[in-house]
Amino acid sequence: MVAAGALAAARSRFMPDNPAELARKFEPGFRVTPTIRLLSDVAVRSVTEPDQRDIVTTPPRTGKSRLLAVWTTVWALRRDPDAQVVLVSYADDLAQSHSREARALIAEHGAALGIALAADKTAVGRWRVEGRRGGLLATGINSGVTGFGADVLILDDVVKDAAEADSAAHRRRVVNEYRSTLATRVHPGGSVLLVMTRWHERDLAGELLEAEPDVWTHTNVPAVAEAGVPDALRRAPGVAMVSALGYTADHFAAQRRTSGERAWAALYLGVPSAPSGGLIKGHWLDRWRVAAAPVAPTMTVVAVDPADSGTGDAAGIVAACLGRDGVVSLVADASAQMTSDQWARRAVELAIELQASEIAVESFAAGTTYRRVVLEALARYRPQRPIRVTAWPPKGSGRGRGDAMARSSPLLQALETGTCRIAGHLPAFEEAATRWQSGQHQPDALAAAVIAHDVCSHAARSGSRIIAPTGRLGDGRGLGGPLARRVSDGPPVASLDAHRRRITDGRAG
């Protein structure tokens, strides 16, 4: 009785009227910017008014997830300990991370908040308020919410990244999961708060806004106000948002140059930018083109998108180098109509010519067979230096997900921002790449480039140092060869053609 009285007294002494003020009281350094104040008002509406449907888009690092996923949960339960909150993210780990923070805040400040955690219901993803019906269920969007209803449903980043958003199949799964499962768990009068990055026109937010425009309210705060872009703060064009972390207009301008236009629009303007027209722009390739491949690259890889049959289908074969600065250079394109024996030999020849350390073969279907064909070709050539033959994507890596558009997103952004460049000129590759449009079959050379870029960029991110033998000989002399040629000397693959002619004439083993 004494404890209950103390809790009631604490509750009556202080009742903050919104999550932002609650956060400012208990979290040192929490800054209530105009954006946070606006989002806090949205949260109050979702918690206190029935049947609210809100969509929120703001730039990263504004504190929106901290406010809407963590502090709104705490504030809602402090206001009504019987409230049932469901928090859903793209994966269990992210949702449970927010849940863990909210639970820790209640455990630390329970006396002041006037609520406590139930001793028998304190799992990281599912816990309850002591003596009351309210609590939190935190889960990934594919994990389900069976047996748990929601007075407030918070969807925070249910799509992980552009690759997921670009996958039509993944978008359908997210929309279907919301409509068939999550929406059915909302209690009568309950509210839904959707917080996400708008990577695609047909994402969950887009589907909901189109189907129920009079039901959903969209609150968007761009990093910098721009004509034609909705701004809930109603700033004049060019005015940057007040950042809790001190980001300035100059910082946002630099971020725009670094991220590329699509990522800038989605992440910082809140504008979905569905790919349309030519997906790869010719001026991207020209802007970042380099005269020659990097000297002594960290690694060189030949990537293969195999022909589908043995009757002469198109096969993509593209080579790339990873520079010591982390930039990926596309250095050769040997794609053509070939049988399986022909494309395997061509890939091995290119790997030997460029002294590559790896041949990566797309292995979504018949991967074992494709890899065996390349290994057999490699055995016939007996290269002087070891060349690994790997299956892409690596099993269990999570890479290469989604459809061709989704898999291509990292390469497209890299070509736009210059972290992937063309060394010299690859006319056939460049023509096919710049003609590719959304909804069309992906050019085989571009599919191979996606693989080459992924292998190199993953090595750069993981800190791998697979030193390709294109660096220096033991006596310090440069190896030279095609990777040292400049644009004026012709494309890197030119000497490979001569090598093939010698093989055809029977003068090479």
N, C-alpha and C positions, 0 to 999 in steps of 0.2 A: 504493500500500500504506500509506504514511504517513497519507494522508487518510482511508482506510478505518479505520485503527486509531484515529485521532482521533475519528471519528464513533462508533465502538463504545465508546470510553472515555467520551465524553460521555453516551451512552445509559445506560451502567451507573452513572454518578455520580448521575443524578437520574431517577427514574421516578415521576412523580406518579400517584396511583392514581385520579384522576378529572379530567374536563375543567375543572371549576370551579377546582381547585388549579392546573392548568396556566395557566388564564386569569389567576388572581391573581398568578402568578409573572412573567408576561411582559407583562401589561397594567396599567400604573399606574392606580389608581383603581377597578379592577374589584372590586365588592363581592359577597361570597358571603352572600346573605341565606338565611333558611330555605327560601324557595321555590327559589332557585338551587341550594342544596344538594340538595334533593329531586329537582329535574330533572336534576342531574348524576348522581345515583344511577340514575335511569331511563336516562340515556344510557349509563352503564357497563354496565347490564344488556343494552341493545340491542347493544352492541359485543362484549361478552365471552361472552354466553350465546347458544346457538343458538335459532333460530326464535322470537325475541321479536316480539310485536306490541303496540305501545304507542300510545296516543292521549293527547296533552297539551293541556290548555286552561288558560291563565292570562290575566290582564289585559294590555293593551298596556303597553309601557314597563317591563316587568319584567326585560328582558334575556334572554328565552327564546330568541329567534332568534339573538342573538349567541352564546349558550352552545351551543344545539343544532345550529345550522346551520354555525357557523364553528369554535368551539373543539372541538366534538365531532369534526369532520372532522380537525382537526389532531391531536387526541389519538389518534384511531383509527389514523391513518397513522403516528404516532410509535410506537404500541404494536406495530403490524404493518404495515410498509411495503408488504406485498403486498395489503393490504386494498383492495377496490374500493368506493368510496362514490359513490352517486348522490344528487344533491340536486335536488329538483323544487319549483318555486313556480308561482304562477298565470301568470307571464310570464318570458320569458328574462332580462329586465333585472334582476329581483329575485334570481333564482337566481344569475346571474353576478356580481351585486354581492357576495353572500355568498362566492362562489368567489374573487373578486378579493381579498377580505380574508384568506381562509384562505391563499391563495397568497402574499400579501405577508408574512404572519406566518412562513411557512416560509422565505421568501427572507431575511428579516431575522434570524431566530433559528435558522437551519438548523444551525449548529455546535452550539448547546446542545441542540437537539432531536434531533440525530443523524440527520437526513434532509436531503436536498437535492432541488431540482426538476430534472427531466430537461431538458436544454437543448433537445432537439428536440420536447418535448411540453409547452409552456407557454402554450397558448391560454387566454384568460380563462375559457372555459366547459369546457375539457377539458385537464387536465394530469396528469402522472405523476411519481412519485418516482424519482429517479435510480437506475438499476440494478435496479429492482424492478418488480413487476407492478402495484403499488397506485397509486391516484391518485383524481381526482375528475372526474365529469361533472356539470355544472350546467346545467339546462335548464328551459324552461317546460313546463307540463303538456301543451300541445298540440304540442310540438316533437318529441316522440319520443326514445327512447333506444336506437335500433337499433345493434347491434354492441357494446353495453356492458352487462355484468352488474353485479350489486350484491351485495356482502356485507352492506352496510348501505344501506338506502333511506330517505332522510330527505325527508318531504313537509312543506314549510314554507309555510303560507298558500297552498294550491292554489285557494282561492276568494277573490277579491279583496275583495268587499264584500257588503252585504245585497242589492243589486240582482241580483248574480249568483246568490246563494243562493236568492232568491225565484223565479228562473226555473226552472221544472220541466225545460225542455229543457237548460239549462246544468247542472243537477244530474245529469241522466242522462248528459251527456257526460263529466263528471268521474268518475262512478262507473264508466262503461264504460271510460274510459281507464285507470283503475286496474286493473280486473279483467282487461281484455283485453291490456294492454300492460305497465304498470309491474310488476304482481305477477308476471308471467311472467319478468321480468328478474332476480328475486331468486334468488341461488344457493341450493342445498340447504343448510339450516342458517342462511341469511341472515336478517336481522331488518329490520323496518319500523318507523319512528318517524314518526307523523303528528302534526303541530302545526298547529292551526287554530282559528278562531273559529267557534263553533256558532251560526250564524244561523238554521238551520232544522232541524226534526226529521228531515227526509229528506235531509240532507246526507251527504257521504261517511262521516263518523264515525258518523252515525246508522245508515246502511245496514250498515256493518261490525259495529257493536255488536249490531244486531238479528240479522244473519245468523250471526255467530260469537261469541256472548256468552262462550263459554268460552275463546276464543282471544285476544281483545283485552283489554288492561288500560287503563282510563281513569284518568288522573291529572288531577284538577281542583283548582285553587287559586283560589277567588273572592277578589276584592279585599277584601270584608268577609264574614265568615262569616254565613250566614243559615240559619235552620231550613228543612230540606227540600232544601237545596242541598249536593251532595257536596263535601266539603272534605278533601283529602288530608293537610292539616296538623292536622286534628281540633281546630280552635279552637272556643271557645264562641261562640254567636251574638252578633254585634255587634263582634267583634274584627277589626280591620283588619290586613291583611298588612303585614309589614315591607317597606318600599319602598327600593330602592337609590337612588332619586332623591329620597327624603324626603317622598313623598306621605303625608298623614295621613288619619285618618278624616273630618275636616272637608273635606279636598280631595275625597275620594271621594263624600261627600254632595253637594257642589257639582256634581261631575261627573254624578251621577245626575239632578239637576235639569236640567242642560244637555242631556244626551244623550237623555233620554226612557227609558221603561221597557223598550222592546224592545232598544234599543242597550245599555242598562245590563245587562240580563240576558245578552245574547250576549257582549258585550265584557268585562264585569267580573265576572259570576257564572259564566260558562261554561255557561249554560243555554240550549239552543235554544228559541226562542219562535216556533213556527210561527204565522202569522197565523190566527186563527179568530174566529168570531162577527163582530160589527160591527167592521170594520177602523178606522173613524174614530169616535171617541167624541164624543158631543154635548158633554160637559163640557170637552173640549179647546177646542172652538170658542167656548164661552161664557167660558172662563177667559181667553182671549187676545183676545176681540173688542174692536175699537176703535170709537169713535163715528164717526170720519170717516177718509177716506183721507188719506195724508200730504200736507202742503202742499209744493208745489214738489218733486215726486218726481224722482228721478234718471232714471227712465224709466217709461213706461206702455206696456203691450203688450196686444193683443187676441189670444187664442189660439183656434184653431179645430180641432175634431175633426170633419172633414166627414161629411155624410151619405153612406152607401155607394152610393146610387143617386140618380137624379133623380126618384123617385116619392114623395118625402115621408118619408124615413127621419129618425131623430133625428140632430140635429147639435149638438155641444157648442160653445158660444161663451162664453168667460169672459175678463174683463179683470182685469189685475193691475198694481199700481204697486210700484216699488222705492223705498223711503224712503232718505234719506241715512244712516240708521243701519243699512242693510243688511237691514231687515225687509221682507218681501214682503206686500202687502195685496191680497186678492181683493176687487174693488170692484164688479163687475157680472156678472150671469149672464143671457144672452139665449138660452140653449139651448131648442130646441123641435123639433117635427117640421117639416121643411122640405125643399123641393127644392133642387138645387144653386144655382139662381139666387137663391132666397130666402135661403139661409144666407150666400151671398157678399154680398148686399146688406146683410143684418143685421150682418155683421161690419164692413163698411165704415161703416155708420151709427154703430155703437158706437164705432169708432175716431175718427170725426169728433167725435161728442158728447163723448168723453173726451179729445180732443186727444192721442191716442196717437201714438207715433213708429213703431210696428211692428205688423204683423199677421203672426203666426206660424201657418202652416198645417201640420197633420200630413201627412206625405208618404211614408208607408211604401208606399202603393200609389197609382198615378195622381197622384203629386205634381206633375208638370208640368202636368197638366190642372187640378188644384185651384188651383194658383197662378195659372194663366192666367185662370180664372173670377173670382178675386178681383181681379186686375189690371184686368180688363174692367169690373167693377163700380166699382172705384176711379176709373177714367177717366171714367165717366158722372157721378160726383159732383163731380169736380174740386175736391178739398179745397184750402183756402188754404195749408195747411202740408204738407210732404212726409211721406208715410207709406210705410215700407218694407214689402214683402210678402216674407216669407222662408219657406223650407221647413224643417220640423222633423222629425227632428233634422238639424242641419247635416251635410252629407256629410263623412265621414271624421273626425267629431268624437269618435266612440265613445260619444256620449250616446244615450239612448233605447234601450238594449240590453234584450234579454229580453222576457218577456211583460208583460201589463198590470200584474200584481202587482209584478214587478221594477221596472218603470218608475215605479211609484207610491211606492216605498219612501222616496225623499228627501222627497216631499211629506208623506207620513204622519208622518215624524219631525219635519218642520218645523211641522206643525199641532199636534203634541203638545207641542213645546218652545217654541212661540211665535215662531219665526223666520218663520212664515207665519201671517197672521191674516185674519179676515174683517172688513171695514169695513162697519158697519151690519148689515143682515140680508139674507140671500139665502135665503129659505125653501125654494124648490124645490131649490136646490143642496144645502142643508144636509140636507134630508130624504133625497135620493138618496145623498149621501155617507155618512150614518150608517147607512143600510140596507145598504150594500154589504158583502158577505161573501166570504170566500175561496172561489174556485171559481165564483162568479157572473160574468155579463157586467158589465164595468165601466161605470157610468153615463157617458153621453157628456159631461155637464158636468164630471165628475171627470177624464175623459181630457183635456179642454181645460185644466182647472186644472193638471194635471201639466205640460203644455207651458208654460203661463204662468209657473208657478213655476220651471221649469228655465231659461227664458230670462232671467228676472230674477235668479235666484240665480247663474247663470253670469256674468252681467254684473257682479254684486257681487264674485264671486271673482276675476275677471280684472281688476278695477279699471276697467272701462269706465265712461265717464261720458257716456251718451247722454241729453242733457238734453231731457226732454219739454217741449213748449210749454205745459204746464199750470202752469208756474212763475209768472214775472212778465212783464208787458209791458215794453216799452222805457222807458215813463215811470215804471215802478216799481209800477203798480197791479196788484193780484192779478187773475188771470183768473177766479176764482170758478168758477161752473158746477157740474156734478154732483160733481166731486171735492172741493168745499168743503162739501158738505152734511153735516149731522150726522144721526144716527139718527132724531131726531124729525122730520126733513124728509122721511123716506121713503127707500126704496132708491135708489142712484145711477142705476139704469136708468130711473127713472120719467120723467124728461124726455125720454128717448129714445123712449118710447111716444108722447109728443106729437109728436115729430119725425116718427115713422113715419106718424101720422095726417095730418100736413100733406102728406107725400109721397103718401099714398093719395088725398087730396083734390085733388092736382095743384097744391098751393101751394108745393112745394119742388122744386128742381132736382135 
